[in-house]
């Protein structure tokens, strides 16, 4: 399974929300790409936007590799479920 981490807020170019829309629209194959939303924001608005863009998981930074392995930094998982 392909996995992709997208930063939701980028100062230049498309942000993670824009990219996830393009990925989901491209083909049926991209419907199963696992998209992880990454942000420094844990406000409800951000997780709801990630859910509406059919992202699969949402987590906040900073998040160490060890945190990620144990799911300790995940704010909400299973957004697209």
Secondary structure, 3 states (H helix, E strand, C coil): CCEEEEECCCCCCCCHHHHHHHHHHHCCHHHCCEEEEEECCCCHHHHHHHHHCCCCEEEECCCCHHHHHCCCCEEEECCCC
